[in-house]
Amino acid sequence: MRGRLIVLEGIDGCGKTTQIRHLTNWLPVSGVMPDHAQLHLTREPGGTALGSELRKLLLNPPGEQSPEPISELLLYAADRAQHVSQVIRPALEKGDWVISDRFSGSTLAYQGYGRQLNIEVINQLESIATEGLVPDITLWLDLPIEESFSRRQAKIDDRIEAEGIDFLARVASGFAALSKANRWIQIPANQAPDLVSKRIEAEITQLLALLTKKNQ
């Protein structure tokens, strides 16, 4: 049986790291994962050896050599193509489960809505990079942008995080539009982490039960 791909999306500071840590502990004992399946944690950019180098170029480029918007988009596409080919698809084909911190939705939100690049071009690149692979579950941790800035006050921003409130507002609106269009699971993230975790558990359990019934 093919494994499952679970993706967490959202603006910076939304709590993805905390919830991925929780899912790592909960999923193997939840009863929704097959006993034989292993759980793989990964991220974008940076889920492969090549991706780690691309991540450095994208988020913390040397000197003043920041990639132009189109170059940035192509680097993300290259990272995703390598990621899908070397990590995600092989794991799913073995029946394992994968949790990814970001996937295609982030490119559409940040480069499409944030950078205001051509959405059709982005979709074409995504089709090439993923070869049609789509997540089984996408969890959108919905956080107000004011809360994002508040949570990140003590953190040094990378190049993308430092783009400012107008950019982040466009990204947030992009995530909202993508969630509605693609029926992502929207999780209010401006509450206590344990409440967010409980909501995620309930949503995953319910959706996987529906998917299992549909495939029977």
C-alpha positions as CSV (number, residue, x, y, z in Angstrom):
1,M,0.0,0.0,0.0
2,R,1.3,3.5,-0.9
3,G,2.3,5.7,2.0
4,R,0.9,9.1,2.9
5,L,2.3,12.6,2.4
6,I,1.3,15.1,5.1
7,V,2.4,18.7,4.5
8,L,2.3,21.7,6.9
9,E,2.0,25.1,5.4
10,G,1.8,28.6,6.8
11,I,3.6,32.0,7.3
12,D,6.7,32.2,9.4
13,G,6.0,31.9,13.1
14,C,2.8,29.8,12.7
15,G,4.2,26.9,14.8
16,K,5.0,24.3,12.1
17,T,8.1,23.1,13.9
18,T,6.2,22.5,17.2
19,Q,3.3,20.7,15.4
20,I,5.7,18.5,13.4
21,R,7.4,17.5,16.6
22,H,4.0,16.6,18.0
23,L,3.0,14.6,14.9
24,T,6.3,12.7,15.1
25,N,5.4,11.4,18.5
26,W,1.6,11.0,17.9
27,L,1.3,9.4,14.5
28,P,3.2,6.1,15.2
29,V,0.9,5.4,18.2
30,S,-2.3,7.0,16.8
31,G,-3.6,3.9,15.1
32,V,-4.0,5.7,11.8
33,M,-0.5,4.6,10.5
34,P,0.1,1.0,9.5
35,D,2.4,-0.8,11.9
36,H,4.9,-1.6,9.1
37,A,5.2,2.0,8.0
38,Q,8.1,4.2,8.9
39,L,7.7,8.0,9.4
40,H,10.1,10.3,7.6
41,L,10.5,14.0,8.4
42,T,11.7,16.4,5.8
43,R,11.5,20.1,4.7
44,E,11.6,22.5,1.8
45,P,13.9,23.9,0.9
46,G,16.7,21.6,2.1
47,G,15.3,18.0,2.2
48,T,18.3,16.6,0.2
49,A,22.0,17.2,0.1
50,L,21.6,19.4,-3.0
51,G,18.6,21.0,-1.3
52,S,20.7,22.0,1.7
53,E,23.0,24.0,-0.5
54,L,20.1,25.5,-2.4
55,R,18.5,26.5,1.0
56,K,21.7,28.5,1.8
57,L,21.5,30.3,-1.5
58,L,17.8,31.0,-1.1
59,L,17.6,32.1,2.5
60,N,21.1,33.4,3.3
61,P,22.9,34.2,0.1
62,P,26.5,35.4,0.1
63,G,27.0,39.2,0.2
64,E,24.7,41.1,-2.0
65,Q,24.1,38.3,-4.4
66,S,20.4,37.6,-3.6
67,P,18.6,35.7,-6.4
68,E,16.2,37.6,-8.6
69,P,12.5,36.6,-8.3
70,I,12.6,34.4,-11.3
71,S,15.9,32.8,-10.2
72,E,14.4,32.3,-6.8
73,L,11.4,30.5,-8.3
74,L,13.7,28.2,-10.4
75,L,15.8,27.4,-7.4
76,Y,12.8,26.3,-5.4
77,A,11.6,24.2,-8.3
78,A,15.0,22.5,-8.5
79,D,14.9,21.8,-4.8
80,R,11.5,20.3,-5.1
81,A,12.3,18.1,-8.1
82,Q,15.3,16.7,-6.2
83,H,13.2,16.3,-3.0
84,V,10.4,14.4,-4.7
85,S,12.7,12.2,-6.7
86,Q,15.2,11.3,-3.9
87,V,13.1,11.4,-0.7
88,I,9.3,11.7,-0.9
89,R,8.4,9.3,-3.8
90,P,10.7,6.5,-2.8
91,A,9.4,6.6,0.8
92,L,5.7,6.6,-0.3
93,E,6.3,3.7,-2.7
94,K,7.7,1.6,0.2
95,G,4.5,2.3,2.1
96,D,6.2,4.8,4.5
97,W,4.7,8.1,5.6
98,V,6.3,11.5,5.1
99,I,5.8,14.8,6.9
100,S,7.1,17.8,5.0
101,D,7.6,21.2,6.4
102,R,6.3,23.1,3.3
103,F,5.7,21.9,-0.2
104,S,4.2,23.4,-3.4
105,G,1.7,25.6,-1.6
106,S,4.5,27.7,-0.2
107,T,5.9,28.4,-3.6
108,L,2.5,29.6,-4.8
109,A,2.0,31.7,-1.7
110,Y,5.5,33.3,-1.5
111,Q,6.5,33.5,-5.1
112,G,3.1,33.7,-6.7
113,Y,1.2,36.0,-4.3
114,G,4.1,37.5,-2.4
115,R,6.5,38.1,-5.4
116,Q,3.5,38.4,-7.7
117,L,5.0,36.1,-10.3
118,N,2.9,34.5,-13.0
119,I,0.7,31.8,-11.3
120,E,0.4,29.8,-14.5
121,V,4.2,29.7,-14.9
122,I,4.5,28.5,-11.3
123,N,2.0,25.8,-11.9
124,Q,3.8,24.6,-15.0
125,L,7.1,24.4,-13.0
126,E,5.3,22.6,-10.2
127,S,4.0,20.0,-12.6
128,I,7.5,19.3,-13.9
129,A,9.1,19.3,-10.5
130,T,6.5,17.0,-8.7
131,E,5.6,14.9,-11.7
132,G,2.0,15.0,-10.5
133,L,2.7,14.2,-6.9
134,V,0.2,15.9,-4.5
135,P,0.0,15.7,-0.7
136,D,-2.7,13.4,0.9
137,I,-3.2,16.0,3.6
138,T,-2.2,19.7,3.7
139,L,-2.5,21.4,7.1
140,W,-2.6,25.2,6.9
141,L,-1.6,26.8,10.2
142,D,-3.5,30.0,9.9
143,L,-1.9,32.8,11.9
144,P,-2.6,36.6,11.8
145,I,0.4,38.5,10.4
146,E,0.6,40.7,13.5
147,E,1.0,37.6,15.6
148,S,3.7,36.3,13.2
149,F,5.8,39.5,13.7
150,S,5.3,39.3,17.5
151,R,6.4,35.7,17.7
152,R,9.5,36.4,15.6
153,Q,10.8,39.5,17.5
154,A,13.7,37.7,19.1
155,K,14.7,35.8,16.0
156,I,17.1,36.9,13.2
157,D,15.1,37.0,10.0
158,D,16.3,35.2,6.9
159,R,16.0,36.9,3.5
160,I,12.4,35.9,2.9
161,E,11.3,36.7,6.5
162,A,12.8,40.2,6.2
163,E,10.6,41.2,3.3
164,G,8.2,43.2,5.5
165,I,4.6,43.4,6.4
166,D,3.2,44.1,2.9
167,F,4.9,41.1,1.4
168,L,3.8,38.9,4.3
169,A,0.2,40.2,3.9
170,R,0.2,39.1,0.3
171,V,1.6,35.7,1.3
172,A,-1.1,35.3,4.0
173,S,-3.8,36.1,1.5
174,G,-2.3,33.6,-0.9
175,F,-2.4,30.8,1.7
176,A,-6.0,31.7,2.4
177,A,-7.0,31.5,-1.3
178,L,-5.0,28.3,-1.9
179,S,-6.6,26.7,1.2
180,K,-10.1,27.4,0.0
181,A,-9.3,26.3,-3.6
182,N,-7.6,23.1,-2.6
183,R,-9.6,22.1,0.5
184,W,-6.7,22.2,2.8
185,I,-7.4,21.7,6.5
186,Q,-7.4,25.1,8.1
187,I,-6.1,25.1,11.7
188,P,-6.3,28.4,13.7
189,A,-2.8,28.8,15.0
190,N,-3.2,31.7,17.4
191,Q,-4.0,29.5,20.3
192,A,-2.1,27.3,22.8
193,P,0.1,24.7,21.0
194,D,-1.7,21.8,22.8
195,L,-5.0,23.0,21.5
196,V,-3.6,23.2,18.0
197,S,-2.2,19.7,18.3
198,K,-5.6,18.3,19.4
199,R,-7.3,19.9,16.5
200,I,-4.7,18.5,14.1
201,E,-5.1,15.0,15.6
202,A,-8.9,15.1,15.1
203,E,-8.7,16.4,11.6
204,I,-6.2,13.9,10.4
205,T,-8.1,11.0,12.0
206,Q,-11.3,12.1,10.4
207,L,-9.8,12.7,6.9
208,L,-7.8,9.4,6.9
209,A,-10.9,7.5,7.9
210,L,-12.8,9.0,4.9
211,L,-9.9,8.3,2.5
212,T,-9.6,4.6,3.7
213,K,-13.4,4.1,3.3
214,K,-13.2,5.7,-0.2
215,N,-10.4,3.3,-1.3
216,Q,-12.1,0.2,0.0
